[in-house]
Amino acid sequence: MVKVYYDKDVDESVMKGKRVAVIGYGSQGSAQAQNMKDSGLDVIVGLRPGGNSWKKAEQDGLKVYTVDEAAKRGDIIHILIPDLAQPQVYKEQIAPHLGKGKTLGFAHGFNVHFKQIVAPKEVDVVMVAPKSPGFNLRRTYLEGFGVPSLVAVHQNPSGKALQTALAMAKAIGSTKAGVIEVTFKDETESDLIGEQSVLVGGLIELIRNGFDVLIELGYPPELAYFEACNEAKLIMDLIYQRGFIGMLRAVSDTAKYGGLTIGPKVIDKHVRDNMLRIAADVRSGKFAKEWVEEYNKGCPKFDKLMKEVEELQIEKVGKKIRQMAGIEK
């Protein structure tokens, strides 16, 4: 069983006299930095000079420095920039300022687990990973609650790395909801497997194939979009709010029977076998190696794939439907 921590389990004294340097001010960086500041922590932000994020962070009442200077000034250096931008920034602007007594923080374990970033042995390495987009992390904090987070410890020379991670999690509001202790390995691998097989890759392919089959059978594209894509949100909202059984109780008996009898014929054993092969590539490091190499080449394959999705018929029809519904301008 996993260990779950709440407000009462946190020793906030570990943060006394500590300054948190949040590196990056995107979705997670801005939310976590603001929540920590509002919780009373000494927070600064490290950014590239001159960008919009610099101005926004200052407008939000945060002290902003270059990444190099923030890393120098921070006791806890919490890296919240995109995964594959991290190693170079770490090597050039953060690593020179690491030493005994410092803590390196992450919101995803990719670079630590796959050894793209290897911290000095005298440095604590922790993870605080909210299971929510940044905007929702900030919103729920302002409402007086929080979103669940994961915490993990990779290195603990101080003997207080977990306490530090929990105090950071409390400062962003997560111990109000509950914080689960995991490992860098489990967080990283499960995240990648879930994204590829279900959340991003699997969902896109399921919806796209459903749309294409309806078109192939002669149904109007607009109708195909409603049935294969638009209503998927309604179903996912019900599952999110009520679970599978709550969703089933909310739809018609015809939908229940058809879904329960036909669904396993669509997502059958060979799909499960494919997922297991995908998981093996993640766990062996094969996917990470491929992605790092692609990034270092300038992302030609990635850009081509993104362009192909942009040109899909379902994207063009979807834009028109979303405009009709007032969702998109």
C-alpha angles and dihedrals in degrees: 000000000000121000115244121200130201136184093283092058096058125100102205092183089084088073095055109125091001124128120207116214109199109201109209133019105218126115096311098029095055094044096046094043093050094045092049092048092049089050090059102259122140100249132178129173129227117209145150107273122256101019130125091255090061091056093044093051091050091048088053089058100256128134109241129202137164113279090252093053094042091052089050093050098040126089090192113039108197111192112209104160123111115298100247094042090058103076096058094043089047094049097045105033111016109034094062089063099048123108145126113330095026126116126209115208133195137178093210129032100220100110096039096045094046092042097242085131120036113183124207113270093244092061125088112233118200141163130218108182118179111207092224141067114270096253091058092045089056095042095051091046091054089049089058098255134077146217124259116265139191122231128194139172123216100169127019112177091145093054088228103079095113091048089052093050091049092049089052090048090051091049091057090048100252101121088066087066098030136273121226121210113224138151129264088243096053095044094048098044097042091047093053094043092049094048094048102041102033123359102048112000099033096044094047092051094044093050094041093051092046090052093046093049092052090049091048089054091054103258118144114266092237092054091045090053093052093049100041103032118008095054092046088078092054091052094045091050089054092048091047092050102036111012127239095305093047090052092048091051089053097054130068122280088244090056091046095052095041093047096046095046101038102031094075089052090058099040096038138157095289089059089053089049090052090051091052090052090050090050090051091055091051094047094047092052092244094123093046091051091049093048094047090049091048091050092049090052091057097262101276094157092042092051091047092052092048090051091050091054091048090056097050117122090234089059093053093045091043093055090054092048092047090051090050089052093048091242095116131029 
